[in-house]
Every structure is written in structure tokens, then in C-alpha cells.
């Protein structure tokens, strides 16, 4: 046997490289060298004569991973490896569809629609169907159709599956829009991203001769990150190996899959953990090899990760270990607030760079949601710590934050043309390009600003009656906000902008998971306004904008010198696959991480724990766990107890620099207020509110806080009919509270009476 490709490997790795058989599952724990095993297995197949290069199909999830794998195999066996197929699922399928275009009803020059193209196409479909874009955004509809395709559901089946749903729900409308959308795609000789996999599966199912051709070519199929496959990708793999769709059969190709159920964190993208957990049911002759020796982290870090993930039930037993030694104890810190947490992180990084000579590039700060980066970024700027935000945008550079700040700037200064132009039709209010051009022409002719010209519509040409009414409404909106700003602080104004402009409503109506994060970012900006007000009781809107401008200035972040790089800030989802000598895992509170949306569903909670496991195992040498007892949540300070994930880490592994923040009296008061549905500050937050539906699970509706902006004015009265995105049609039977705390009791028939906090409820008056 050729031993070149097993030298230096541990026994389990060597077994995985040399195994012969129809199906192999390699359970590769974090940091266990899976990429090395996979590339050496391919090299061994080629060198041993078991496979020729063109008979190998290796599938990864990113182009970067595919390029790295191809390069490493070439380095091992030489240029002959270049004829292998090493690519992502989509790249491999595109190659096949280009070759077999006639069989799928396309020309060889068919187009590929990206996400933006798909949304624009769905916008045309929505217009044809007379859909209200505020209630059913094209983006949300396109995303839902994409999920249909990930499940291999065609247009006709989608209609059948959704016909029983209320016609006012996204599910039902997406089912109706799917067919017209697909017809437009086909008329354009185009496919969208989700079509690429679906059409490849259909190609093999409907053309057995073509399926046989590729099965005869690819004698060895290797799939990396198998735990991240969705249903369509799972069926595609079965087609490649000759097992058919969901049926049974005998594989014609050797299949190797590599993955780790403990790192399955993409269910929101359609990934199905059952694909890896039930591998032996699909392939009864499968051989299983566990890679448990870790080459990345210290044993202390691994013991913490093992202890946390052991609380999950949907997993295969596995215990990571290393011979690198115990290493430093984990450092824990319980902060009073998120600002205190950020201060601790900044001070500790500064100390590490000084006393331990750590380069900034050796450090990563990880969090559950993008909005959490704001306090950390501000502290880093003050401390002159160079940083970058990976997989996202700096807080003040995010589109939704720039939109909100543009509204504030327009309120403060009507002549701020950049700000007014940015928000004149954001969210969409019927002021199109032609109307904007007419206003600009009037502004130039009169020698006034764009904002001032909005009040001189008689001088604007090409202005339709509809656009004129929309502009007048926009001007009135800004005037109302200016009146509010005169008597209230920035927090109340930001709150009012989010509600009165329809900005929050537009985000809330979207089915895009990113828009849920954008809502949190907007509410985080409310918290910034509140902090400013507390620090500057006599502060003005202009002062707040100046403060934000200074913090947001990218020039404030110095370039790293001496090749030390920058500290990396990222979400935990972005961190998968990366590693750093020093990791700060932040925001470890119940409701923050695990995220509040996941805490009621066992499956979602287990995914949150897998996310914690991913975060813990990114650290190589030093790991910090931090939490804040009081954190701004949805714009209001809230008390949060310690995350269960912290409590699952054995106590002897953690050196708590500060295990308690608030004193006992403060903590008891904060806990009491949170249980009653109030925030720690006494202002009503969203504790006890299902943020997806706006449903209250608490009987108490506290009074509106003094000076607060009013909530959504839907003009509801008892007896009015309404539509709710999830509950469908209902009738208002009672109204309670006002402003931010306005609540409607709605009878949804078979679903019963729901108490909806109108500020968050996706409800429309009919």
C-alpha cells in the first residue's frame, strides 16, 4: 500500500484516507484536520489507481474551499489533478446544465438571476397580481419561493400545499406567485440561484440516460460540510451515487461525506441536520469514522465545548481531546451593562497587546447578533484599538442606520440635500424618479435646496397628482417630527421615525431573516439615543448627530502598523471555519444568546447550543466569556440572567474576574420588572412579547412612558376586520392602552382571541 498520504496522520485520519467501501461517513470534530483528511483521501484514490481524476467529484460549500482543496491535491499528486471536478454544488450543477440545456428547456446562453434580479422579477409579478408591496414585499415573496425550490416543490404543488392557508398570509400569496414568477423566468431564458439545484435534480429524474452518463463518469463522490445540506442537495447527492430521489437502490459510486452534526447552524437557510444524523438509514453499509483528536485548542477549551454540546439530544456522541495540554483557564466576566462589557473587552485586549505582546490580528470578538457590535465598536474607537467587522458592516455604516440618521439630519436641517434625497422615498411612498427630477429642476431654478423645493410643488414640472400628494405627506411627516424633536430627546425621535415613517413596518413585513436583524439594529440606535440623553440631559438633536458622526468616522480607526493587523469582530455564524489564538465570546445572556426567538422551540434551542459550540471551538489558546446583566433590547434596557450555556461550562474551568454585577437589591428589582413585562428602566420593552407576531403573553399593559412617541395609528375600532400575517383574518373585540403600548384584542375564530401589541404586530386594517 502506498503510505505517502498517511504519514503523520493519527490512526483515525489514516483509516479515513485509505478506507474502501460504498459509503463512508467521517464525523470530523472541530479542529480535527478534516480538510487534510479529505485532500489526502483524494490523493490516495488517484495514487493508488482506484480513481482517475475525471472520475472524482468533490463538493464543498464555498468557492474558496473548493479552490483550496484543488490546490492542496495538486500539491500532493501533481497537475493531473486539474481534471477533477472540485466545486460548490451550484458550480457543478451549472456545468451540467450548460451541457444538457436542451433537456431542461433552456438555450446554452441562459442567464442566471442573482438575488437582486429575482426580487425585481417578483416585483413585476406582484404588480400583475395587484399585491400590496407593504404587506407582501417582493423580497419576502422571492425568499419564500426559494424555500419551495429548496424543498423541490414545484409551482403546482406549492398552490396545493398553501391553498388551505389564509389568503392574507405570506405562505398563501407566495404559493400563488410562484407559478407566474417561474413563467417569467422561463420566458426570459433564465434560472435563479435556487433553480440551479432543482433543475439538476429534475434533469436526472426525468432523463435516466443523462443520469447514467454522469454516474458512469463520477465513480467517487466526496461531500464536505454534509451537515449543511438542504433537502434538494441531499436528493442531488443520492442521484449522483445512483440511489434515486427518496427511494432505495444500490449505489453505483463510492460516497464519502464529511461533517459534524454539532456544527449544524444553518437551519434558517434550509439546512437539514437529519441528513447527517440518518446517514446509515440511507446507506446501511456505511462505515463511520470519528475524528476526535483536536489540533487547534487547549484541553480546557475543549472540555468546556464538550460539556456544553453534551446537553443536546440531536447529535452523535463525540468527545474532543488534545495532547497539547490544559492551557490557560477560561476567563469569565459579568458586566453591569453592555458598555461595561465593552470596556472590559477593550481593556483586556489592550493588556494582551502590551503585556503578552499579542498582535490585534490574533484576537476575535464574537456575538450572536450584528447589533451587539455597536457598544464594542464605540469602545474600541475610544481605546484606539484597530478593528474590522467581518461578514457584516460597521454599525453606523449599515443601510438601516444610515437611513435613520438621514431622517434625523433632515429633521434637524431641511436644507441637508443628501439626507433629504436619501429618505424622500424610503420606505417607498410613491415619489418616483420623475417626481424627484422635477423637484430638483425646481430647486435649481429657484436657487433653493432640495428640501425647500419640496414646499414649492407649483414650480415643479412633470408632477402627477399622486406624486404631489405623496410629497405633501412627506413634508407634513417631517414637520410633525420637528415638532416632536422640539420637546423630546433623540431616543423618542428615533422611535417616532421608525414607527411613523413606516420603516419598521416595511422591515417587519419582510420574510428575509436579515430584516429581523435590521429591526434589532434600528432599536439599538434608539438605545444609543437614550444613552446620549442620560449622559447629556440638556443635549440636542444636533449634538447627538455630531456625537454619532465622530464615532462613525472611519478615519477614527487607525491603520495597524508593523503587520499586526486588526481585531476581528463578527457574528458567530460568520465565525464558522475560522480560528484565533484569543476569542471573546460575548453577550452570554438568556434572550441574547440563546436568542429570544429560539427559546420556546427545542430544535431551535439545540441549534443555538451548536452555535455556542462553534464559538467556543474557534479559540486556540485563550477564551473569554462575558455577559451584561442589563442590555438594551429593542430600544429599552432589560435585565437578562446568565445564559444557560455559561452555566453548562464546568465551574473549575473558568476564572471569574467578576461573577456578579448588579447588587442584590438592583437585581431583584430588575428581575421583578422584567417578569411584569417592564424594562429595567421602567419603560415598557418587549419582555413577554412574541416579536414575530406581536402577541402578548402578559395580562398587564403599562402606561405609555412620558414623552414617548405614539405607536402605529391604524385607526382601529371595535368591530373592525383585520388581517394578520400569521393568524389570518380576525375581528377587533377590544382596545387597550395607547401610543407604544396600544393593544388590540382580536378574535381569529378557530385560533381564539389574541392580544396584540400593535407596535410589533404585522396587522393590517381591512
Buried (B, 14 or more C-beta within 10 A) or exposed (E): EEEEBBEEBBEBBBBBBBBEEBBBBBBBBBBBBBBBBBBBBBBBBBBEEEBBBEBBBBBBBEEEBBEBBBEBBBEBBEEEBEEBBBBBBBBBBBEBBEEBBEBBEBEEEBBBBEBEBBBEBBBEBBEEBEBEBBBBBBBBBBBBBBBBBBBBBBBEBBBEBBEEBBEBBBBBBBBBBBBBBBEBBBEEBBBBBBBBBBBBBBBBBEBEEBBEBBBEBBBBBBBBBBBBBBBBBBBBBBBBBBBBBEEEEEBBBBBBBBBBBBBBBBBEEBBBBBBBBEBEEBBEEBBEBBBBBBBBBBBBBBBBBBBBBBBBEBBBEBEBEBEBEEBEBBBBBBBBBBBBBBBBBBEBBBEBBEEEEBBBBBBBBBBBBBBBBBBBBBBBBEBEBBBBBBBBBBBBEBEBBBBBBBBBBBBBBBEBBEBBBBBBBBBEBBBEEEBBBBBBBBBEEEEBBBBBBBBBBEBBEEBEEEBBBBBEEBBEBBEBBBEBBEEBBBBBBBBBBBBBBBBBBBBBBBBBEEBBBBBBBBBBBBBBBBBBBEEBEEBBBEEBBEBBEEBBEEEBBEEBEEEBBBBBBBBBBBBBBBBBBBBBBBBBBBBBBBBBBBBEEEEBBBBBBBBBBBBBBBBBBBBBBBBBBBBBBBBBBBBBBBBBBBEBBEEEBBEBEEEEBBEEEBBEBBBEBBEBBBBBBEBBBBBBBBBBBBBBEBEEBBEBBEEBBBBBEBEBEEEBEBBBBBBBBBBBEEBEBBBBBBBBBBBBEEEEEBBBBBBBBBBBEE
